[in-house]
Amino acid sequence: MGGFFGVVADHDCVCDIFYGTDYHSHLGTKRGGLAVCDPENRITRRIHDITNAQFRSKFDDDIGKFSGNSGIGIISDYEDQPLIISSKFGTYAIVTVGKINNIDDLARQAFERGFSHFSESSYGELNPTEITAMLIDRKDSIVDGIEYAQKVIDGSCSILVLINNKIYAARDRYGRTPVILGEKEGAFAVSMESTAFPNLDYRFKYELGPGEIVEITSKEVIQKRAPGDTMKICAFFWVYYGYPSSCYEGINTESARYRNGESMAEADRDFVNEIDSVCGIPDSGIAHAIGYANAAGKPYRRSFVKYTPTWPRSFMPQNQAARDLVARMKLIPVQEQIENKRMLFCDDSIVRGTQLRDTVVRLYERGAKAVHMRSACPPLLFGCKFLNFSRSRSELDLAARRAIARLETREITDEVIQEYLEYGSPKYEAMVEEVRKELHLNTLKYQSLDRLIASIGIDPAKVCTYCWTGRDVEDETPACFE
């Protein structure tokens, strides 16, 4: 998905930018970048490949080359960022987080109006940040341009623009990603993760609303566009994406996961005597499992420990075999906690299921008596249109979709999928059973959507649940390209 961080201060703030960006490393997988503006408004930029190395290790040698009172940083999914743009507004740096579904149409329309060219990202695709900059530059001011970009982009796009020792920060149109402001004496920061603030001595100021745009200087934060009325923040921040110490919309991630685990245990109250221990798939399944164990009165045990000093995140490689290898090598089994044990595992979600199936087989090979699985969210049935949660070539890569395909003789349309959404219905249970058999589990249950949203503790109308329901805000059609 990616995450960004920015600072404007009345003193040199390079270290804050560096460490604040680093605190977003769990959100992106491919590229890391920094751009710093010096007192003469000159921008220095560095971008590094972080596929197989930590952000800090790649930038340690660069920090001494930066100097300035303002800057932005990004941990990115795929494309190089920040970009340096020469425009009618002057030279600026820009970073974006989100997904532009109509990127090819926007580029085509730009060509038809005389735009000459775009560069490519690392995978031979158009760079969405460059497309966003093109849209901004079509208007008479940066603020008008950001607002215009938000209106014509199909998907989502949160933006930071660094120019003249100021930052313009914008949350995406429906608030799918968080954008949070912090402050301390002589400085303001903008972040996607509140986790980045405490150790840098920033205090929480406020969260931008959906579509809100602010101008940040060393002295003040000025609202340039008020937030819209429709909020659809991604529920996966509390299920998986968010760091345990972060809060979004005032709700802490770790606490929400404890409540979610407790809720799953409550639904399992007639089953818990069938297990000896509760385990979490590291890292994001752990808090759900702790909540489950505490509510069930069963011991929490680490049947796998995660070895991360040299192994990157499991979903980084494009190749499935490479992803599976990374996942296998970084999860080390603890034999004494597996042999002759009836274990219940909690994980944040079941996406493709290929790595989980391999994990279950390994557990049985090491003498497990039974392996049960509880998913902390409902079955994933629709590919995310907004945050690059999964870049699967087909929705049939999703384990629940494959299960439906095995059950159906009809073409798998969205209308057919809707028949499997009702929690506890015969078709829903048949789908879950198909996934259970494929993964070689003794039992499998998914959290219900109602219980998940209740565990988070947010107004259901303000949460995006598209990947589970296939439904979102009705007014999703972008404005026309001008």
N, C-alpha and C positions, 0 to 999 in steps of 0.2 A: 504493500500500500504506500508506504513512505511517510515521513514526518519532517516538519521544519521548525526552525527556531531563529529568532532575530532579536537584536538589541540595538537601542539608541541610547547613548549616554553622554554625559558631559566630561568624560574621561576615556582613556583607552579601555576598550571592552573586548579585546580579542579573546582573552581566556574565557570570558563568559560565553561568547559565541561558540567557541570550540567545545567546551564541556556541555553546554546546553544542547548543541546539535548531537553530540555523542549520546546523550540520554534518550535519543530517538532511534538508536541502532536496532532495537527490536522490531521496528516498523518497516524497515526496508532491507533490501538484499543485494543490490547490485552496485550502486554508485553513491559516493559521498562527496559533497561539495561545500565550499565556503566562499563568500564574497564579502570583502571589507572595504568600506569607504573611508579614505583619509580626510584630514581637514581641508584639503584642496579639492575635494570631491572626485578624486581619482579612485577607481575601483580595482582592487587586486583580487584575483580569483584563482582557486585551485580545485580540480576535480580528480578523484581517484577511484579506481576499481576496488570495491571492497568485497567481491564475491568470496574470496578465500582468505580474507584478513580483516581484522577489526578496524573500524574507522580511526581510532586513536593512533594505531600503529602506522597507518598510512600518512597521517597528517603531522606526526610529531616533528618531523624535519622541516615542515612548512611554517609552523606557528611563528617562528622568529622573523619570517619574511612579511608578516602582516602587521599593520599598524593603523589604528583608526578608532573613531568613536561610534561607529555604527556598522552593522553587518548582518548578513543572513546566512544560514546554513541549511543543508538538506541531506537527509538519508532517503535515497530514491529507489523505487522498484527496478526500473530499467533504463531510463534515459539520463543523459548527462544534464546536470544542473549544478549550480545556477547558470543561466544564460546571461551574457552581456549584450544588451541591445542598444544600438545607436538609433535614436529616433528624434522626431521633432520636439520631444520633451527634453532632450538631452540624453546622455548615456545612463542607463539604469541596469540593475541586476534583478532577475526575477526567478522565483521558484514556485512550483505548483504541486499540489497533491490532489489526486482524484482520477477520473477516467472520462475521456471524451469519446462517446460512441459515434458521433457524427463527424469525426476528424477528417475523413476523406471528403465528405461533402463540403466542409468548411474550406478545405484546401482548394477543391475544384472551383468553388464560387470565388475564391480569392484570385485564382488564375484567370477566370473569366472577366474579372475587373482590373486586370493588368498587373497583378502581383507576379513577380518573376520566378521565385524559387523558394523552396524550403530545404533545410538540411535533413539528414536522417538520424534516427537514434541507433543504438547499438545493434538492434535486431532488424535493421532495414525498414523500419517503420518511421512515420512522421513523428517528430518530437512534439508532444502535446504542449509543452511549455512554450515552444516557439510559436505554435498556432495561437496560444493564448495571448502572447505578446503582440502578434499581428492584429488580433481583435482589439486589444487595448489601444493600439496605435491608430485605429480608424476614427477615434473620437477626438474631441478637442481638449480633453484633460485626462489625466490618468484615472481619476475617480470615475468620470463618465465612461472611460474605456473599460474599466473593471466591471462596472455595472452592465455594460453592453455584453461583455464576454460571458458573464453569468447567465444572461438571458438567452443567448444563442447556442450555448453549449448544451448538448444532450448528454446527461451524466452528472458529474459533479466536478467542481474545481475550486479549491481553496488556494489563496494567492498571497505571496509577499512580494512587494516591489521596493527595492532599495534605490533611492535617488536623492542627491543633494543632502546627504546625512539625515534623511528621513526614511521611514518605512510606511508604506501603505499596506495594511493588512485587511484581507477580506475572507470571510467565511463563505463556503459554497451556498448556493441558492437556497437549499433546504436544510442546511446545517448537518449534513451527513457526517462530516468530520468536525471535531472540536477545534476551536481556535481560542486560546486563553491568554489573557494579559496578566503580567506580573509587574511589580514595581519595587524599587529600593531607592535609597538616597542617590540622586543624580542619574538614575537610569530607569528605563522601561524595557520589558522583554515581552515577546509574543511567542507562543509555543503551542504545539498540539498536545503536549503531555505536561500536566501540572507537576509530574515527577521531576522535571528539570529545574524547578524553582528552589526548593528548600536548601540544598547544599550550595547554591549560588547566592543565597540570602535574599531571594526575591519573595515578596509577599503576594498572594493571590489578589488581583484587582477585580476583574470580572471576565466572564465569558462573552464573546461576541455572539449575537443572535444570528439566525439564518439570513444570509445575504448581507449582513452588516459590513460596512467599510469604515475603517478608522485611519487617521493619519497620526503617526507616532513621531514625536520629537523628543529631545532630551528633557524638555520641560513639561510636556503635557501630551495627553491623548485626546484627539479631536474627532468626534463622530462626524463622518462625511455622508453616510447613508444609514438610515435607521433600519433595524432588522425587519424582515418580512414576518408574516403571520403563521407560515407553515413550517413546522420543524419535523424532520425525519432523520434524527441521528441514528447511526448504525448500531444496532443492539450488540453486534459482535465486539464492540469495545469492552463491554462487561463480560462477555463470554470468553474472548480469546485475545484480541489485539492489545487491549490496554495493559499497561504495566501495573502491578499490584498496588503501588502507592499512589497511582493517579486517580483523580476524580473528574467526572464529566457531569455537567448539569447538577453539581453538588453531591453526586453519588459515587462513593469509593468503589473501585473495582474489586479489591480483595473482599470487602464486606459483602458485596453483591454475590460473589462466587460462593462464599460461605453459606449465605441464605439459599442459594440455588442448590447446593449440595444437601442442605437440610431438607429442602422441599422434595428432592428426589428420594431421600431416605424415608420421608413421611409416606410417599406413594408406595414404598417398598416395605411398609411396617410388618406385613405378614410373611415377608421373605427373608429378613435379615438373619434369622437363625440358621440359614443355609450357608452362611459364609464364615470364614475364620478371620479375614482381614480385609481392609479397604486400602486400595492403592490408587495413586494418581499418575497418569501419563505425564512425565515432565515436559514443559514446565507448567503450561496453562491448565492442565487438568488437576494440579495438586490442590489448589484452594477448594475446588468443587469437592474433591475427595475428602479433604479435612472436614468440610461442613457435613458431608454424608456420614463420616465415621463418628463425629461428635453426636449427631442426632440419632444414629443407629446404636450407639453404645458398643461399637466394635473398634478394635485397635487399628490405627493408621500405620501402615508399613510401607517401606520403600523397597519394592521388589525389583525396580530398576533404578539405577543412579545415572545421571546425565554427565557425560564427559565432554566439556565444551572448550577446553583450552586450545585444541587444534581442529575441532570439527565445526563447520558452519551449520546454519539452520537447514533443516531437512528439505524444505520445499524450494530451495534456491535453484538447483540445477533444472534446466528445461527437460532433460532426459529422465524418464521415470525410473530407469534402472539406477541412474546416479543418485536420484533422490532416495531410493530405497537403501542404497549402500550407505549413504550418509546417516540416515535414520538408524540403521542397524549398528553402525560403528559407534555412534555416540551414546546409545542406551546400553549400559552394562548391567547384566542380570546379577542379582544377589541370591545365590543358590539357597541359602538357609531360609530365605523368606518365600521361596517358591515351592520347594519339594514338599509333597504331601499336603499342600495348602489349598483350601477353597477360597479363591481370591475374587474380589469384585473391584474392577477398575473403573475409574471415572476419567473421561477425556472431554475436552471442550466441545468436540464435534467429530463426526465421521464424514470425511469428504470423499476421497476415492476409495479408501479402505484397504489399499494394497499394503501399506506399511503396517497397519493394524493386524491384518491377516498374518503377516510374517511374524509379528510380535507374539501373537497367540500360539502359533506353531512352536516357536522357541520356548514358550512357557510349558507347553505339554512335553516337549523333549527334555525339559529339566525336572519333570516329575510333578507338575501341578495336578491336583485332583480335579479341580474345576476352575473355569475362567468365565466370569460374568462381566458384562460391560454395561455401563450407564453413560449415555451421551448427555452432556449438559445443555443441549439444545435440540430442537426438533430435527427431523430428517431434512438434509439439504437437497432441494429438488430443482432449484433455479440458479443458474450462474449469475453472480453479482454483476449488475450493470453500472455500479457506481464507484467501487473502490479497488478494483483489481484483486479481490479476495482470492480468486482462482483463475488462472489463465488456461484452463482446460480447453482443448480443441473442440470438445463436444460435451453437452450436458450429460451424455451417456457415460462420461467418465465418473460421474457422481454415483456412489454406491446405491443410493435409494432409487435413482433413475434406472440403473441396470436391473434392479430387483423388479421394478414395474415392467420393464421390457420383457423379462422372463415370464411374467404373469399374464401379459396381454397378447392377444393376436391382432388387436387393432393398432393403427398408427398411433404413436405416443404424442398426442397433441396436448396443449395446455389444458384443454377441456377434460381430457382423460386424466391428467395429473390431478386435477381438482377433486376427482372422485376418491383420491387416496389421502386427502389432507385431514379429514376429520379424525381427531385423536380417539383411538379405541374402537373405531368402526371395523367391520370385517375386512374391508379392503386395506385399511391402514395396517391392521394386524398381520395380514398376509404379506404385505410389503416388508414389514419389520422381520418377519420370520425368514423371508428370502435373504435379507441382509445377514441375519444371524447365521444361517447355514453357510453362506459364502465365507464368513469370517471365522467359522469353526468355534463359535461361542456356545457355552451352555445356556445362557440366557442373555437377552439384549433388550434394553428399554431406552427410549428417548424421552427427554424432558418434554412436557407439553408446553405449547406456546404461552398459554395463560399463566402457568406456574413460573415460567421463565420471566415474563414481564413483571409479574408480582414480586419476584425475587429481586429484580433490579430496583423496583420501586419508582418507576417513572410512568407518566401518563401514556397509555398505549398509543394514543393518537400522535405522540411525538417521536415514535420509534419506527425506524425502517425495518421491516421483516420480510422484504422481498424474497430473499433466498430460501425462505421456508414456505411462503404463501403465493409468490408470484404476483402479489398485489402491492401497489404503491399509490402515491398521490395521483389524483385524476389529471391535474393540470401539469403534465410532464412534458408537453410539447414545447420545444424551444421556440423563441421568437425568430422571425425571419432575418436572414443575413442581409445587411444593408450595403 
